[in-house]
Amino acid sequence: MSINTQETVRAILTDVLGLSARQVAAMDDDTELFGALPELDSMAVAGLLTEMEDRLDIMIDDGDVDGDIFATLGSLIAFASSKVEE
Amino acid sequence: MTRTEYLTYDVNGQHEHCLRFGTRDAARTIIIIPPLFDEMNRTRRMLVETMRALADLGIGSLLPDLPGCNESLADISKQCISDWRLAVNDATTQLKPTHIASVRGGTLIDDVADIPILRLAPVKGASLLKTMLRSRLVAEKEAGITATIDSLMASAKSGFLELSGYNLSLEMVQSLQDAIPSEHCRFQQIMHAEIDGSPLWLRTEPQDDARMSLALAHRLDVWSATCAK
């Protein structure tokens, strides 16, 4: 997966959830997101998906989206990368 | 002390409110076309603080209410994107700003006058619509209702579609889907990363960012000083 996709996903988390750059920089692939970050509620997911589409130039079918995608930073980056490669 | 005035402008025979900061004889007056729908609610305070900072720099600014929004008595469910562009046109003609600053969805309706425009974080109407549709799907799901984007769009055909607390007509939904910022005007654009601060329009709750207000005001000062009327 490209470093670009990783960095873009991290930037989107910073911008949409209002996390500090330091907080996002300290995350690794195993860092839990949904259920662990109070800023990431189900409404924030709507904004995250659209920002991922716009910034990564991908299309996301809402039918493909389930809670597992947002389980960890690694799972979110893997999902984004799979869409970029499509 | 910063001078604040509540003006009105006329559109379709109705008075709409417009907030003004700064003196009427300021050499530069910037009309701010705010983001649309829930993004407008989330950024209003940041934009008003930007206006206050502009006034401290000797620059006047205007923030019009779009028909159906804020204090407007117009019916939101009777508006579409071209109605809002007309409102921006009327506000600009009547209140005579020297410059336009548009933010996010405001960039979809800013091509109304031959004066310089600075666009901050322009966005396609389709992206705004999709985020609002997704938020509605989340709300439906939490209420135990099964819905899809297609079923929501179909419901717009039989009246209006409620998205982010706004009742949108089919015409609004369709015109938003097709809206993109016009290239047929004198504009420069900047992305949020070029301004110190965070993109409050992406958050789920309204917030404030004094640093961003100040940075945006200084950027508008430098930009408006360098481009002719």
Chai-1 contact restraints between the chains, C-beta under 6 A:
chainA,res_idxA,chainB,res_idxB,connection_type,confidence,min_distance_angstrom,max_distance_angstrom,comment,restraint_id
A,D15,B,P199,contact,1.0,0.0,6.0,A-B,restraint_1
A,D15,B,L202,contact,1.0,0.0,6.0,A-B,restraint_2
A,V16,B,L202,contact,1.0,0.0,6.0,A-B,restraint_3
A,G18,B,R203,contact,1.0,0.0,6.0,A-B,restraint_4
A,S42,B,V138,contact,1.0,0.0,6.0,A-B,restraint_5
A,M43,B,S135,contact,1.0,0.0,6.0,A-B,restraint_6
A,M43,B,V138,contact,1.0,0.0,6.0,A-B,restraint_7
A,M43,B,T204,contact,1.0,0.0,6.0,A-B,restraint_8
A,A44,B,T204,contact,1.0,0.0,6.0,A-B,restraint_9
A,A46,B,T131,contact,1.0,0.0,6.0,A-B,restraint_10
A,A46,B,R134,contact,1.0,0.0,6.0,A-B,restraint_11
A,A46,B,S135,contact,1.0,0.0,6.0,A-B,restraint_12
A,A46,B,V138,contact,1.0,0.0,6.0,A-B,restraint_13
A,G47,B,T131,contact,1.0,0.0,6.0,A-B,restraint_14
A,G47,B,L202,contact,1.0,0.0,6.0,A-B,restraint_15
A,T50,B,S127,contact,1.0,0.0,6.0,A-B,restraint_16
A,T50,B,K130,contact,1.0,0.0,6.0,A-B,restraint_17
A,T50,B,T131,contact,1.0,0.0,6.0,A-B,restraint_18
A,D54,B,S127,contact,1.0,0.0,6.0,A-B,restraint_19
